[in-house]
């Protein structure tokens, strides 16, 4: 009598597991890219610390099958009401580099009452697949090129972790 009860209990526990569908499907298709987002941590350069102590992050993502690029920027610990343009450049922080894209006007960082700012912009440029890129946040207005925060982008991992 106990054996029949154990067999029935085990059958009830195993049966639902047999009918489950897989949660995810993994494909070797080259269009099945693991990551298409470059990430950067933004911080105030050493020469500006004490004057401003901003921090944040930025990321670059692919749109329209890589034909367009979107840049997002988030920054915190800023004075309420401030406006900060930003520039995506080639190279690494502190080393200069060619301008790739610019966020100013309606795409610049506008600081809210909480000291945080968010901005994004989309560009008709192919999504980068290699190289060094950085994002500089600049002091506002008047052509001032003073960098108040900078971050180097890390390339996305194009392989699945093992």
C-alpha positions as semicolon CSV with decimal commas, in nm:
position;residue;x (nm);y (nm);z (nm)
1;X;0,000;0,000;0,000
2;X;0,285;0,240;0,085
3;X;0,469;0,150;-0,237
4;X;0,172;0,246;-0,453
5;X;0,148;0,581;-0,269
6;X;0,520;0,654;-0,318
7;X;0,507;0,562;-0,686
8;X;0,201;0,787;-0,736
9;X;0,369;1,075;-0,549
10;X;0,691;1,045;-0,752
11;X;0,488;1,028;-1,072
12;X;0,301;1,347;-0,981
13;X;0,630;1,528;-0,912
14;X;0,806;1,412;-1,230
15;X;0,517;1,446;-1,478
16;X;0,504;1,832;-1,486
17;X;0,880;1,851;-1,544
18;X;0,849;1,633;-1,854
19;X;0,595;1,863;-2,016
20;X;0,786;2,192;-1,980
21;X;0,906;2,386;-2,281
22;X;1,261;2,524;-2,288
23;X;1,295;2,872;-2,140
24;X;1,547;2,998;-2,398
25;X;1,674;2,887;-2,734
26;X;2,042;2,938;-2,817
27;X;2,133;2,984;-3,180
28;X;2,470;2,984;-3,355
29;X;2,327;3,232;-3,607
30;X;2,566;3,533;-3,646
31;X;2,267;3,767;-3,616
32;X;2,212;3,636;-3,262
33;X;2,464;3,876;-3,104
34;X;2,514;3,846;-2,728
35;X;2,581;4,216;-2,661
36;X;2,552;4,532;-2,868
37;X;2,603;4,792;-2,598
38;X;2,920;4,981;-2,513
39;X;2,931;5,100;-2,148
40;X;3,123;5,377;-1,973
41;X;3,144;5,496;-1,611
42;X;3,166;5,875;-1,592
43;X;3,360;6,061;-1,327
44;X;3,511;6,405;-1,270
45;X;3,874;6,441;-1,387
46;X;4,134;6,487;-1,110
47;X;4,191;6,855;-1,198
48;X;3,822;6,939;-1,135
49;X;3,766;6,739;-0,815
50;X;3,680;6,966;-0,527
51;X;3,504;7,204;-0,765
52;X;3,260;6,945;-0,891
53;X;3,226;6,577;-0,802
54;X;3,000;6,435;-1,074
55;X;2,950;6,069;-1,149
56;X;2,734;5,866;-1,380
57;X;2,727;5,637;-1,679
58;X;2,682;5,635;-2,053
59;X;2,611;5,369;-2,311
60;X;2,605;5,336;-2,688
61;X;2,353;5,103;-2,853
62;X;2,277;4,990;-3,205
63;X;1,956;5,082;-3,386
64;X;1,814;4,981;-3,723
65;X;2,042;4,677;-3,768
66;X;2,353;4,882;-3,688
67;X;2,287;5,165;-3,934
68;X;2,197;5,411;-3,656
69;X;2,350;5,468;-3,315
70;X;2,196;5,588;-2,990
71;X;2,396;5,746;-2,707
72;X;2,251;5,770;-2,355
73;X;2,408;5,972;-2,073
74;X;2,319;5,989;-1,702
75;X;2,500;6,212;-1,455
76;X;2,444;6,289;-1,087
77;X;2,572;6,507;-0,804
78;X;2,532;6,830;-1,000
79;X;2,388;7,172;-0,912
80;X;2,016;7,199;-0,986
81;X;1,932;7,392;-1,303
82;X;2,267;7,336;-1,476
83;X;2,299;7,258;-1,847
84;X;2,583;7,040;-1,976
85;X;2,661;6,954;-2,338
86;X;2,845;6,627;-2,405
87;X;3,071;6,496;-2,679
88;X;3,138;6,140;-2,796
89;X;3,499;6,118;-2,915
90;X;3,750;5,863;-3,035
91;X;4,035;5,782;-2,795
92;X;4,056;5,772;-2,418
93;X;3,984;6,032;-2,147
94;X;4,257;6,292;-2,116
95;X;4,402;6,214;-2,457
96;X;4,174;6,409;-2,689
97;X;4,032;6,259;-3,003
98;X;3,812;6,329;-3,301
99;X;3,451;6,424;-3,234
100;X;3,207;6,152;-3,337
101;X;2,879;6,298;-3,207
102;X;2,762;6,586;-2,989
103;X;2,471;6,628;-2,753
104;X;2,381;6,994;-2,719
105;X;2,068;7,204;-2,740
106;X;1,771;6,972;-2,683
107;X;2,007;6,673;-2,631
108;X;2,223;6,824;-2,357
109;X;2,206;6,725;-1,992
110;X;1,957;6,938;-1,796
111;X;1,998;6,899;-1,419
112;X;1,680;6,852;-1,216
113;X;1,611;6,948;-0,855
114;X;1,757;6,617;-0,737
115;X;2,098;6,695;-0,896
116;X;2,053;6,431;-1,168
117;X;2,049;6,468;-1,544
118;X;1,965;6,231;-1,830
119;X;1,993;6,280;-2,204
120;X;2,006;6,075;-2,521
121;X;2,051;6,130;-2,890
122;X;2,023;5,919;-3,205
123;X;2,262;5,958;-3,496
124;X;2,269;5,839;-3,857
125;X;2,604;5,664;-3,807
126;X;2,698;5,302;-3,822
127;X;2,728;5,139;-3,482
128;X;3,097;5,104;-3,382
129;X;3,235;4,750;-3,373
130;X;3,593;4,830;-3,270
131;X;3,813;5,115;-3,152
132;X;3,847;5,338;-2,847
133;X;3,571;5,582;-2,756
134;X;3,507;5,820;-2,468
135;X;3,232;6,054;-2,361
136;X;3,312;6,398;-2,223
137;X;3,059;6,613;-2,036
138;X;3,151;6,979;-2,078
139;X;3,092;7,293;-1,872
140;X;2,795;7,474;-2,021
141;X;2,785;7,750;-2,278
142;X;3,016;7,992;-2,448
143;X;3,238;7,738;-2,624
144;X;3,395;7,638;-2,291
145;X;3,577;7,309;-2,342
146;X;3,630;7,240;-1,968
147;X;3,558;6,870;-1,905
148;X;3,349;6,815;-1,591
149;X;3,314;6,437;-1,635
150;X;3,460;6,173;-1,866
151;X;3,433;5,799;-1,920
152;X;3,603;5,543;-2,146
153;X;3,375;5,297;-2,323
154;X;3,426;4,923;-2,286
155;X;3,347;4,723;-2,598
156;X;3,059;4,478;-2,579
157;X;3,141;4,112;-2,539
158;X;3,050;3,940;-2,864
159;X;3,080;3,590;-2,717
160;X;2,859;3,415;-2,466
161;X;3,019;3,350;-2,126
162;X;3,129;2,992;-2,067
